[in-house]
Amino acid sequence: MKNHIKILLAEDEISLGTIIKDSLESREFKVTFCENGENALEEFKKSDFDALVFDVMMPKKDGFTLAKEIRLLNKNIPILFLSAKTQTQDIVEGFRIGCNDYIKKPFSMEELIVRIIALIERKSNLTLEKKHHIGTYVFDTDSQVLSHEKVTYKLTHKEAILLEFLSQNKGEIIDRSTILNTLWKSDDFFSGRSLDVFITKLRKKLILDSSIEIINLRGRGYKLIC
């Protein structure tokens, strides 16, 4: 199993990150190593990984912020934090954000490897939900098809990603700038106008169920209610 495991590692201590990378690769893991959270997010968007290993205190984008943004994109990928922040409230915050494991520094490589494998095996035993039920609609994320008993829509790529954001976070506010930076790589005026157009398109497609609303919370973001 190990030779198929792809790890995204984010650690700002270059010497420690290099040791972790070399140790994992010596055991046939494939490791992409980033020195800050911003680079890690870009790598996550470009490639598929089996597990994510993040330091908490990093420049440009800390591990907690990074995990929050990744959880908007992927609810299921295992996230493991490595941190010198060992207070109970820090650990609780890590799990609240959505991590699957939290290892206090210093740690042994053998412990890290065992925990990574355990997380991946646990994930492989889960049946991943590919269809989201949104009121009386069904949204298939694989085919990017939104269907209702009366009609079926083939969504564009951006429409599908936007609807997946909303459906994975029903009842929760999704920050406008997070959506813009993920879909358009910018939160400028023109990207904002494009987002408004896509929201309008989704509202029209969801009109057959009066219980569904996409609410615009001005200055904050959007929320799907159904």
Order of alpha helices (4+ residues) and beta strands (2+ residues): beta-alpha-beta-alpha-beta-alpha-beta-alpha-beta-alpha-beta-beta-beta-beta-alpha-beta-alpha-alpha-beta-beta
